[in-house]
Amino acid sequence: MHEIAEFRSLVALGDSFTEGMSDALPDGGYRGWADLLAQRLGEQRSDFRYANLAVRGKLMRQIAEDQVPVAAAMDADLVTLVGGLNDVLRPRCDIDEICGLLDQAAGRLAPNCRQLVLMRSPGRQGPVLDRYRGRMEALFAAIDEIAERHGALVVDLYAAKSLGDPRMWADDRLHLTTEGHRRIAEAVWERLGGEAAFDWDEPLPATAPGRWYARRAADARFARQYLLPWIGRRLTGRSSGDGRPAKRPDLAPVAWEKGP
């Protein structure tokens, strides 16, 4: 494993998880774990550079075809690749094809960077994702094999009990809160060999469950505002990322103020 201070650049690839939804900033954009990690790495050396090619809603084939060649050409020291979860949440899913695309992407990226990082994404507890949990676990099993084949590190967020807590997830129940992204950045930092500043998998304090009618009202709001539009996009082949550019397309110095 490389010394963490040796990394002079980071390129992050993926979908909304890596884009930073729903770690909202005052200007309406998103920060997220990759930005937090880049800022922390940038504190280690003044010449540090960062690119984030992630776009919400992207499928594994889109990541492999659109983001991977760009990232490979950047010759960054550190590359993170997280993808495939949007695929497994679709009505139809060829898990072997997705794993094959991920393997090809890792094979293209690994020779062009000093360290490739893959992730077993966190999974929220609840009936919507439970329906797809078998697919998720098949993908995550393949990720371990792919990482071993290409010398990549794996950050196992799926095993983290704290990240399964519904309070770590935004109202749409698909994206992490600010606290969730903060913990993931710490998990990646620690996996890279950095000294952890806190226990990122420490459970949130126990709270009494809300009243039954309040929970049902929240379920109804979720279905109306998020679940039904999400299902509509899946059935029509549309994506929330259609037409959106990469979050941070150029490998450039890290220069931003810390968020809340």
C-alpha angles and dihedrals in degrees: 000000000000123000107260093232089060093070110101098173143022132201118189121199130188146066136297092318091063094034086064106247121192101013091105125202125207091254092059095257128110133250111187139164096301092056090047091050092048092051092050092047088048089058088063096061136012095224095059117134132192139194128181114196095175121129124186117253097019119150124221094259091053091049091048095048102036107028107027098062090048092049093046090054091054093066091211120180094229127033128181119198121188120164146124100072093101088054095053091050092058121099091247121038134172099202093186091056092049092050090047091053091049091050091050091048092051090048090054095046103040097067090049099055139046094236132015118199124200127182142213096219122230118259125214117222112243145096097272096059093033088070090062099035094107091057091046092053092048089053092048092050089054091049091061090053093046092050092052091049094052102033094250128151119238123214105204105211094152090071092052108108093196092060091055089062108112089224089068090062131079125241091273089061090221103080133054127249124238089270091052092053091047090056094047092052088053092048092053092045090053093046089054089057100264122139109258116238092204142359100277093191096051109130119247115253113278116259133186113260116255120255118282096248092047090053092049091049089051090050090052092050090049092051093047099043102033118005100053094046089046091052090047092055092048093050093049097042093244126137135205087232098056108134095003119131125227113285095239108003100178129067098239140152117284108250118158139109121254115265125225 
